[in-house]
């Protein structure tokens, strides 16, 4: 539960940071797509909290989509790969 709470806080910070203008160099639609993926990530986290098995795969898909979007627009950072750690942790917990 603590991990999910931390991921919620990180997501809220990420949404706020996306609209500060820091991502303006990556295009007009990138901050919106980034925020949309974070909102779907919140949905996945809320269903992980209620122990739905399919939500873990949604979480993994959204994390991979985040990485793919960042790679596509040239905003890839290696720190985004740290989101794979909770994804694999959630996969282990579901089995």
C-alpha positions as CSV (number, residue, x, y, z in Angstrom):
1,X,0.0,0.0,0.0
2,X,2.9,2.3,0.7
3,X,4.3,1.7,-2.8
4,X,1.0,2.5,-4.4
5,X,0.8,5.7,-2.4
6,X,4.3,6.7,-3.5
7,X,3.4,6.0,-7.1
8,X,0.3,8.1,-6.8
9,X,2.3,11.0,-5.4
10,X,4.9,10.6,-8.1
11,X,2.2,10.6,-10.8
12,X,0.7,13.8,-9.4
13,X,4.0,15.5,-9.4
14,X,4.7,14.3,-13.0
15,X,1.4,15.7,-14.2
16,X,2.0,19.0,-12.6
17,X,5.6,19.1,-14.0
18,X,4.4,18.2,-17.5
19,X,2.5,21.5,-17.7
20,X,5.1,23.8,-16.4
21,X,6.7,24.1,-19.8
22,X,9.6,21.8,-19.1
23,X,8.4,19.5,-21.8
24,X,7.6,22.2,-24.4
25,X,10.6,21.4,-26.5
26,X,9.2,17.9,-27.2
27,X,6.1,19.2,-29.0
28,X,2.6,20.5,-28.2
29,X,0.9,17.2,-27.7
30,X,3.6,15.5,-25.6
31,X,2.5,17.0,-22.2
32,X,-1.1,16.0,-22.9
33,X,-0.2,12.5,-23.9
34,X,2.1,12.2,-20.9
35,X,-0.7,13.4,-18.6
36,X,-3.2,11.0,-20.2
37,X,-0.9,8.0,-19.6
38,X,-0.5,9.1,-16.0
39,X,-4.3,9.2,-15.5
40,X,-4.6,5.7,-16.9
41,X,-1.7,4.7,-14.6
42,X,-3.8,6.1,-11.7
43,X,-6.7,3.9,-12.8
44,X,-4.4,0.8,-12.9
45,X,-3.0,1.6,-9.5
46,X,-6.5,2.0,-8.0
47,X,-7.5,-1.4,-9.3
48,X,-4.2,-2.9,-8.1
49,X,-5.1,-1.6,-4.7
50,X,-8.4,-3.5,-4.9
51,X,-6.5,-6.6,-6.0
52,X,-7.7,-7.0,-9.6
53,X,-5.4,-9.3,-11.5
54,X,-5.8,-7.6,-14.9
55,X,-4.7,-4.2,-13.6
56,X,-1.1,-5.4,-13.1
57,X,-0.9,-6.0,-16.9
58,X,-2.5,-2.6,-17.5
59,X,0.1,-1.0,-15.3
60,X,2.9,-2.8,-17.2
61,X,1.4,-1.7,-20.5
62,X,1.2,1.9,-19.4
63,X,4.8,1.9,-18.1
64,X,6.0,0.5,-21.4
65,X,3.8,3.0,-23.3
66,X,5.4,5.8,-21.2
67,X,8.9,4.5,-22.1
68,X,7.9,4.2,-25.8
69,X,6.4,7.7,-26.0
70,X,9.5,9.2,-24.3
71,X,11.8,7.3,-26.7
72,X,9.7,8.3,-29.7
73,X,9.8,12.1,-29.0
74,X,13.4,12.0,-27.7
75,X,12.6,12.6,-24.1
76,X,13.8,9.2,-22.9
77,X,15.5,9.1,-19.5
78,X,17.0,6.0,-17.9
79,X,15.2,6.9,-14.7
80,X,11.9,5.9,-16.3
81,X,13.2,2.3,-16.3
82,X,12.8,2.4,-12.5
83,X,9.1,2.1,-13.0
84,X,9.6,-1.4,-14.2
85,X,10.6,-2.4,-10.7
86,X,7.1,-1.9,-9.2
87,X,5.6,-3.5,-12.3
88,X,7.6,-6.7,-11.7
89,X,6.9,-6.5,-8.0
90,X,3.1,-6.3,-8.7
91,X,3.4,-9.2,-11.2
92,X,5.1,-11.4,-8.5
93,X,2.4,-10.5,-5.9
94,X,-0.5,-11.4,-8.3
95,X,0.8,-14.9,-9.0
